[in-house]
Amino acid sequence: MISLFLVNNFSGYGVAILFLASVIYISKVPFKFMIRGMKPILIILFITVTVNLFLTPGEPIFQYWKITITKEGAIQAGMMGFRLSFLIIGSSIMTLTTTPNQLTDGMEKGLWPLKKIHVPVHEIAMMMSIALRFIPILLEETDKIMKAQLARGADFESGNIFRRVKAMIPILVPLFVSAFRRANDLAMAMEARCYRGGEGRTKMKPLGYRKRDFFAYLYLVAMMTGIIVVGNLLFLP
């Protein structure tokens, strides 16, 4: 993600395409799942590309009435489109190949030096793990509440934007009440099991470094270097 923001031309994105293609092949995740993750952001992608295409000043290459497309705008729109697409595909690869527990355990292990300055690394990782687990639960609860309100005659689609926002109150109030109730139940369950933080705790499946992890580091460094060098020094527009 960081490397994508260091690219100044399309050559660097070519290196990013090769990297993403190789990672998708290694992950053995079908490409259609990656494309499926693009659907929710198509509107944002369209707006971003359109704004950069028509509102970037520079050398005109197309002009009709008050609509002007510049060379700089076309380049900027293309780069932003590639950047957003690669960000979503890269995030999809991570979430489709790594479980929430692995993500939080990896974050906890990666941030362990911060314990030296008394940063509660384990507690932060625990909060992230709980938050990730609550997302599907809250989505399911929202769906149940919406169906219950629709059965009582609620209307969430008609009217102006203010009326629609007001119509969401009967959903948000019970959703917040349910979320706080679940959080309280979880806290009581953790206290009943004598949870006292991460000091001295062990893991059932501890993470350990293997050869492929070090190869992955080398591959990432090589990719990052290639994107920066090709994207900033070679084939400048």
N, C-alpha and C positions, 0 to 999 in steps of 0.2 A: 504493500500500500504506500509506504514511504517513497519507494523508488518511482512510482508512477507520477508523483508530484515533482520529480527532479528531471523529467523529460521535457525537452523543448522542441522536438520534431517527431515525425512519424517513424523515423528509423528506430528510435528507442522503443516505440510501441511494437515494432516488428520483433524485437528481442523479447518483449513481454508476451507476445502471442506464442512464440516458440516455448517459452518457459511454462505458460499456462497449459499449452497443449501437452507438454511432457508430463506435467503434474496430473492432469486429468487422465492421461493414459496409465500412469503408475497407480493412481487411486482406484482404477477399475470402476469408477462411477459412471453410469451412462450419461452421455452429453445432454440428453433431453431433460435430465434433472437440473442441469446447470441453466438451461434456457428457461425452465419453469420458474426459477428464482428471479428471472428478469421481468416477469409480468407485472409485479406490484409497482415497479418503478418506471414503467414505460411512459406514464404521463410526465413524471419529473424529468426523465431523459428527453422527451419531446420539448418541454418548455425550456430546458437548459440549452439544447441545441438551437432552438428557434431564436432565443434571446441573443445568443452569441452570434448567430448568423446575420441577423438583421440590425443589430444595434452596435456592432463593432466598427469604428471608423477606420478608413484606410483607402486603398486603391480600388475604385469601383470596377467590378467585372460583369455586373448585371444591374440594370436600372429600368423600372417600369412604374410610372406615376410617382408615388412617394416611397415606393419600395426599392431599396438599394442593398445589393449584396456586394461586399468588398472581399478582396483576396484575403486580407487578414481575418475577416469574419468567418470565411469558409474554413480557413486553417484552424481557427480557434474553436469553431463548432465541432469540427471533426475530432480534434484532440480531446475536447470535453466529453464527446460521445464515447470515444475509446476509453477514456479514463474512468467514467462512471460504469461502463460495461465491465471493464476488467476488475474494478473494485467489487462489484456484486458477484461476479463469477468466482473471484478469489475467496470471498466470504462464504459462498456456497460450498466450495471445495472443503473449507475448514469445517463447517457445520455438518456436512454430509459424511465426513470421515472421522470426526472426533466427537466423543460423547461429552455432555456437560461436566461429568465428573472428571474426565481427563483434562478438560480445559481448566477447571478450577484447581485441580491438583498441579497441573503444569504451571499455572500462574503463581501458586503458593511456593512451589519449588524455585521458580525463577526469581521471585522477590525476596528470597530468604536473607540476602545481605541487609535488607532494611530492618531486620529484627535487631541488628546491632544498635540502631538508633530508636529502638522501642516502638516501631511501627507494628500494629496488630495485623500481621500478614495473614495468619490463619483465619482470624475473624473476618477480614475482608474477603478472602476466598470463600468462606462459608456463606457470607451474605450473597455473593454472586451465584453460588450454587443453588441457594434457596430461591433467589429471584428467577433464575432460569427454569427451575422446576415449577414455579408458580405461574409462568406464562401460559402453558396449555390449560392449566386448571382455571385461570381467570377467563380465558377465551371460552371454555366450555360453560362456565357460569354465566358469562354475558349472553351466550346463545340461549341458554335456558330462560333467563330473565326476559329477553326480547320476545321469545315465543309466548311466555306467560302474559306479557303486556299486550301483545298483538291479539291474543285470545280474549282479552278484556276490552278490545276495541281501540287500542292505541294506534296512532297514525304517525309514523316517523318519516314519511316521504313527501307529503303535501305541505304547501305553505312556503314562506320565504325562509331565509337562513336563520333568522332569529326564532321563528316558530319551531324550526327543526331542532335548534339547540335547546329550546325550552322543553321539547318533547323528549329529549334524552335524559332529563332529570329523573323520571321514574325508573330509568335503567341504572344511572350512576349511583343513586343513593343506596339501593339494595346491594349493588356490587361492592361498594366501599364497606358496607356493614358486613357482608360475607367475607371480604378480604381480611378485615380486622379480626373477625371471629376465627378464621383459619390461622392467622398469625398467632393469636392467643393460644389456640389449641396446640400449635407446633411448639411454642415456647414452653408450655406446660409439659408436653411430652419430652422435650429435651432436658428439662429440669428433673423430671421423674427418672430419667436415665443417667442422672448425675453428670450431665455435660458441663464442663467448667473451662472450656477453651482448648487451645491447641497444645498447651504445655504438657509434654510427656505422652501425648497420644500417638498411637501407631495406626497404620493403614492395612486393610486386608489385601489390597493390591498396590503395593508401592511402585512408583515409577523408577525406572532404571535406565541408564544410558547404554545404548548398543552401538555397533559399528555403523548401522544405517543412519543413526541419529547424527553422528559426526559427518557422514557423507552428505546428509541433508544440509548441515551447516555450511559445508564447503560449496554445495550447489547453490545455496542462497547467496553466499558471498560472491560467487562467480556471476550469478545472474544480476545482482545489484551493481557490480562493477561494470558488466557489459552494458546494462541499460544506461548508466550514468555516462560512460565513455561514448557509446554510440549515439545516445540521445543528446549530447551536448557538444561533442567535438567533431563528429563526422556528419557529412551530408546536411549541413546547416541549410535551412530554407533561405 
